[in-house]
Amino acid sequence: MIRPTLVLLTISASAAAAQTIPVRTAEHDGFTRIAIDFNAEATWRLEQDGTTVRILADEIATYDLADVYRRIGTERITSFRQAGPGELVVELACACAPETFRYGNSLVLDVSQDAAPLEPPRPAPRETAVVAEPLHRRMLLPGLLTNSLPVETEPDADPLPASIRAERAAALRAGLRADLGLPPDAEPAVPDDTPVEPEIEIEDEVPRPGQLQVESQITRDTRGYDEVIPRAACPAFAEETLDTWATLRWTLPPEAADAEWTVAEAKRLISLGFGIEAKGVLDVVSGDERDIRLLSQIAQLVDAPGPAPEIASVAECGDSLALFALISNPPAAPLRIGSVLDALAASPEAARTHLERRAIEGLIALGNDEGARLVAAASGRRETAGALPDLTSLTMAADDEPVPAADLEEIVARRTPEAAAALRMMVDNMVDDGASVPPDLLDQARAFLPEITGSDRHRLQRALIRAEITSGLYLRAAADIDTLAEDDAAMAKRLDEELFTTVSSIENDALFLTQIVSLDDRPVPNAELRIAIARRIAENHVPKLALRTLSRGPDMPTAAERLLSASLALDAGDANVAEAHLTGLVDPEAGILRERVALLRAEQAPAPTSDPVTVSPSGIRSRGSAIVEQSAALRAELEAFLNN
């Protein structure tokens, strides 16, 4: 039992050792960043050969490359691939050397196109000695990267033979031991005439030409790098929103330190737009110096734009930081405009208007006019005008009257959060007026459906279906009703009733029958509506179609439906079906219909058969039969004569 247990433990340990390493990428101004998130125990090394960079982890690992291409271009990086367990290969599109540094447990590579190009491989020297670069110069290099290649020098010629050098070493050693009061060596050193090859002193592992030298994990924390601030070190409050800052003070526990209360109060003042007051509070706070310094810069930016390089360096850490970097001077472009929109949406009303205006100005200064229009549309105001009326104010001003179409079109054009509701109101107003909705307006309304959810989506779907019914697109409306029924069955039933009511009101009988036949497989949801449609079909002398319409009800047929079905069956000449519909009915009209059933059966009964009557043949028939008999007799006499 011991050996299987050991095998099982070995397999479990190997499975536990394997890990998935996320790989993140981002495009920055002038360089492309790659972040490989190793765990705390992982060790790794990096090699480069030409435009191929290899990252080798010392354990079995799988690199998660699902999202590496989404946020970068093809100017600096061509492809990512995993060449083996723990080996990631990055193909560069430029002859440049990536700069590396460590951020937490992550390896970060910054690939810039203007970096020093790679030198072509040089022939291997016969025997080289490495001149180590001074420590003060190596400390000035970025991060953990040492961009120094071995310098080839001719080794110094040794003028003394090995025996003389050995004697001198023994004499020096004996003198030192005597000076220290130590006894001499027990056995004197025997001179060795074997020539000794000169040793090559190597401070660190020397890479092959064309590669990068990365310090080992053992020594990389002992070179003073803990004093270097990483370029992407995010503050503790990076992912907090301004709405959170507005209420942060009331969520702190009573035992929180005074510094925490003070910082929370400064954040609350910033969220309300009081930058100078927040700066004054932060000036007396002692805590994380970098976080306090960043908050002080944010407080200054709230009041007036100014230089904020540290805010710009952490702009990608959170939405709020991206917004503050955008309103600095010079403004820093956000990685995506959605970060700015999300930060503004999560801001208190007291500071939102001010921050929206500053964000629009920053985007215009960066030349991002499209982003400025998006921010202006989301905020409900244009770049050059003040606040525009929203849908709520327009509805209240209308006082139970339809909102003018021009005002609704203005809200839709601005793409505000109320655009879907304004579009629905436009469609409903046209349908209520009996007007046909233009196809381009219907297409625009359908384009809004993926952007909204819940009851707003259902109301817009209802407006679209009503517009299709009004426009005569009955089959398309039926299909949309089936889609809506999956989420709101009650609204779908009401729209079904509206669909069949509209069809039943068609004045042209031929067109009415055509549309009813096209909807023949669709149940009519209302009993009264089924009876009205069946009566009109019967008036056009199509009783079997009327019977099918009555039989498609979703519930049990009423007495009126059964009486009408029996009458239609009698018109179609089917007494059995009529009698089946009348079973159990005691209505006087049911008695009249039963009499009609009896008369129909009497008419359809076959006539009684009688015994056959012998009919005497007429004179012509009797004469013909006699002639036939005479001819037969003459034929017999002739045959007898010929035989004799």
FENWO-V793186 format. One record per backbone hydrogen bond with DSSP energy under -0.5 kcal/mol. CO is the residue of the C=O (numbers start at 1). NH is the residue of the N-H. E is the energy in kcal/mol with one decimal. If there is no record, write none. Layout:
{{CO,NH,E} {CO,NH,E}}
This chain:
{{1,5,-1.0} {2,6,-2.3} {3,7,-2.2} {4,8,-2.4} {5,9,-2.4} {6,10,-2.3} {7,11,-2.4} {8,12,-2.3} {9,13,-2.5} {10,14,-2.2} {11,15,-2.3} {12,16,-2.3} {13,17,-1.7} {14,18,-1.3} {19,21,-0.5} {19,62,-2.7} {20,22,-0.6} {21,64,-2.7} {22,37,-2.2} {24,35,-3.0} {26,28,-0.5} {26,33,-2.7} {28,30,-1.2} {30,113,-0.5} {31,28,-2.5} {32,111,-3.1} {33,26,-1.8} {34,109,-2.9} {35,24,-3.0} {35,37,-0.6} {36,38,-1.4} {36,107,-2.3} {39,42,-0.8} {43,58,-2.3} {45,56,-3.0} {47,54,-3.3} {49,52,-1.5} {51,53,-0.5} {51,92,-3.3} {52,49,-2.8} {53,90,-3.0} {54,47,-2.8} {54,56,-0.6} {55,57,-0.6} {55,88,-2.7} {56,45,-2.0} {60,19,-0.9} {61,86,-1.9} {62,21,-2.9} {63,65,-1.0} {64,23,-1.4} {65,68,-0.8} {69,72,-0.7} {71,27,-0.8} {76,93,-2.8} {76,94,-0.7} {79,91,-2.4} {81,83,-0.7} {81,89,-3.3} {84,87,-2.0} {86,57,-3.0} {86,88,-0.5} {87,83,-1.3} {87,84,-1.1} {88,55,-2.8} {89,81,-1.9} {89,91,-0.5} {90,53,-2.6} {90,92,-0.6} {91,78,-3.2} {91,79,-1.2} {94,96,-1.8} {96,98,-0.6} {99,110,-3.3} {100,144,-1.1} {100,145,-0.8} {101,108,-2.5} {103,106,-2.1} {105,38,-0.8} {106,103,-2.0} {106,108,-0.6} {107,36,-2.7} {108,101,-1.8} {109,34,-2.7} {109,111,-0.6} {110,99,-2.5} {110,112,-0.7} {111,32,-2.6} {112,115,-1.3} {116,97,-0.7} {129,131,-0.5} {130,132,-0.9} {134,138,-2.1} {135,139,-1.9} {137,140,-0.9} {138,141,-1.0} {142,145,-1.5} {144,215,-0.9} {145,147,-0.6} {146,213,-0.8} {150,152,-0.6} {157,159,-0.7} {161,165,-1.7} {162,166,-2.1} {163,167,-2.0} {164,168,-2.3} {165,169,-1.9} {166,170,-2.1} {167,171,-2.3} {168,172,-2.4} {169,173,-2.2} {170,174,-2.3} {171,175,-2.3} {172,176,-2.3} {173,177,-2.2} {174,178,-2.1} {175,179,-2.3} {176,180,-1.9} {177,182,-2.9} {178,181,-1.1} {189,191,-0.5} {191,193,-0.6} {195,197,-0.5} {199,201,-0.6} {200,202,-0.6} {201,203,-0.5} {205,207,-0.5} {208,211,-1.6} {210,50,-0.6} {212,214,-0.6} {213,146,-1.7} {216,220,-1.5} {219,222,-1.4} {224,227,-1.2} {225,228,-1.9} {227,229,-0.5} {228,230,-0.5} {230,233,-1.2} {232,234,-0.6} {235,238,-1.4} {237,240,-1.3} {241,245,-1.8} {242,246,-1.8} {243,247,-0.9} {244,247,-0.7} {244,248,-0.6} {245,248,-0.6} {247,250,-0.6} {248,251,-1.2} {248,252,-0.6} {249,252,-0.6} {253,256,-1.8} {257,261,-1.7} {258,262,-2.4} {259,263,-2.6} {260,264,-2.4} {261,265,-2.1} {262,266,-2.1} {263,267,-2.4} {264,268,-2.1} {265,269,-2.1} {266,270,-2.1} {267,271,-2.4} {268,272,-1.1} {269,274,-2.8} {270,273,-1.4} {273,275,-1.1} {274,278,-1.7} {275,279,-2.5} {276,280,-2.1} {277,281,-1.7} {278,282,-2.2} {279,283,-1.4} {281,284,-1.0} {282,285,-1.6} {287,289,-0.7} {288,292,-2.5} {289,293,-2.4} {290,294,-2.4} {291,295,-2.5} {292,296,-2.2} {293,297,-2.0} {294,298,-2.3} {295,299,-2.5} {296,300,-1.9} {297,301,-2.2} {298,302,-1.8} {299,303,-0.9} {300,304,-2.1} {306,329,-2.6} {308,312,-2.0} {309,313,-1.7} {310,314,-0.9} {311,314,-0.7} {312,315,-1.0} {314,317,-1.9} {315,318,-0.7} {318,322,-1.8} {319,323,-1.9} {320,324,-2.4} {321,325,-2.4} {322,326,-1.5} {323,327,-1.5} {325,328,-0.8} {325,332,-2.0} {336,339,-1.2} {336,340,-0.7} {337,341,-2.1} {338,342,-2.7} {339,343,-2.2} {340,344,-2.3} {341,345,-2.3} {342,346,-1.6} {344,347,-1.4} {346,243,-1.9} {348,351,-1.0} {348,352,-1.6} {349,353,-0.8} {351,355,-2.4} {352,356,-2.8} {353,357,-2.0} {354,358,-2.0} {355,359,-2.5} {356,360,-2.4} {357,361,-2.1} {358,362,-2.3} {359,363,-2.3} {360,364,-2.2} {361,365,-2.2} {362,366,-1.5} {363,368,-2.5} {364,367,-1.2} {367,369,-1.4} {368,372,-1.9} {369,373,-2.3} {370,374,-2.0} {371,375,-2.3} {372,376,-2.4} {373,377,-2.6} {374,378,-2.7} {375,379,-2.0} {376,380,-0.7} {376,381,-2.3} {377,380,-0.6} {380,388,-1.2} {386,382,-0.6} {390,394,-2.0} {391,395,-2.4} {392,396,-2.3} {393,397,-2.2} {394,398,-1.6} {395,399,-0.9} {404,408,-1.8} {405,409,-2.6} {406,410,-1.7} {407,411,-1.7} {408,412,-2.3} {409,413,-2.4} {410,414,-1.4} {411,415,-0.5} {411,416,-1.1} {412,415,-1.1} {416,419,-2.4} {418,422,-2.4} {419,423,-2.4} {420,424,-2.2} {421,425,-2.1} {422,426,-2.1} {423,427,-2.1} {424,428,-2.6} {425,429,-2.3} {426,430,-1.9} {427,431,-2.4} {428,432,-2.8} {429,433,-1.6} {430,435,-2.4} {431,434,-1.4} {438,442,-1.8} {439,443,-2.5} {440,444,-2.0} {441,445,-2.1} {442,446,-2.3} {443,447,-1.8} {444,448,-0.8} {445,448,-0.7} {445,449,-0.7} {446,449,-0.8} {446,450,-0.5} {448,451,-1.5} {448,452,-0.6} {449,452,-1.2} {453,456,-0.7} {453,457,-0.6} {454,458,-1.8} {455,459,-2.6} {456,460,-1.9} {457,461,-2.4} {458,462,-2.3} {459,463,-2.1} {460,464,-2.2} {461,465,-2.5} {462,466,-2.4} {463,467,-2.0} {464,468,-2.1} {465,469,-2.4} {466,470,-2.4} {467,471,-1.9} {468,473,-2.6} {469,472,-1.2} {472,474,-1.5} {473,477,-2.1} {474,478,-2.4} {475,479,-2.1} {476,480,-2.3} {477,481,-2.1} {478,482,-1.9} {479,483,-1.6} {480,484,-2.3} {481,485,-2.1} {482,486,-0.6} {483,486,-0.9} {484,487,-1.6} {484,488,-2.9} {488,492,-1.8} {489,493,-2.1} {490,494,-1.9} {491,495,-2.1} {492,496,-2.0} {493,497,-2.0} {494,498,-2.0} {495,499,-2.3} {496,500,-2.3} {497,501,-2.2} {498,502,-2.0} {499,503,-2.0} {500,504,-2.5} {501,505,-0.9} {503,506,-1.5} {508,512,-2.4} {509,513,-2.8} {510,514,-2.0} {511,515,-2.3} {512,516,-2.1} {513,517,-2.3} {514,518,-1.9} {515,519,-1.3} {517,520,-1.6} {519,522,-1.9} {523,525,-0.6} {526,530,-2.2} {527,531,-2.3} {528,532,-2.2} {529,533,-2.4} {530,534,-2.5} {531,535,-2.5} {532,536,-1.9} {533,537,-2.1} {534,538,-2.5} {535,539,-2.1} {536,540,-1.0} {537,540,-0.6} {537,542,-1.3} {538,541,-1.9} {542,546,-1.7} {543,547,-2.4} {544,548,-2.1} {545,549,-2.0} {546,550,-2.0} {547,551,-1.7} {548,552,-0.6} {549,552,-0.9} {550,553,-0.7} {558,562,-2.2} {559,563,-2.5} {560,564,-2.3} {561,565,-2.6} {562,566,-2.4} {563,567,-2.2} {564,568,-2.5} {565,569,-2.2} {566,570,-2.1} {567,571,-2.0} {568,572,-1.7} {569,574,-3.0} {570,573,-1.1} {573,575,-0.7} {574,578,-1.7} {575,579,-2.4} {576,580,-2.1} {577,581,-1.9} {578,582,-1.3} {580,583,-0.8} {582,585,-1.8} {587,590,-0.6} {587,591,-1.5} {588,592,-1.8} {589,593,-2.0} {590,594,-2.0} {591,595,-1.9} {592,596,-1.7} {593,597,-2.0} {594,598,-2.2} {595,599,-2.4} {596,600,-2.4} {597,601,-2.3} {598,602,-2.2} {599,603,-2.3} {600,604,-2.0} {601,605,-0.7} {602,605,-0.5} {614,616,-0.5} {618,622,-2.2} {619,623,-2.3} {620,624,-2.1} {621,625,-2.0} {622,626,-1.7} {623,627,-2.2} {624,628,-2.0} {625,629,-2.0} {626,630,-2.7} {627,631,-2.4} {628,632,-1.9} {629,633,-2.0} {630,634,-2.5} {631,635,-1.9} {632,636,-1.8} {633,637,-2.1} {634,638,-2.2} {635,639,-2.0} {636,640,-2.0} {637,641,-2.1} {638,642,-2.2} {639,643,-1.8} {640,644,-1.5}}
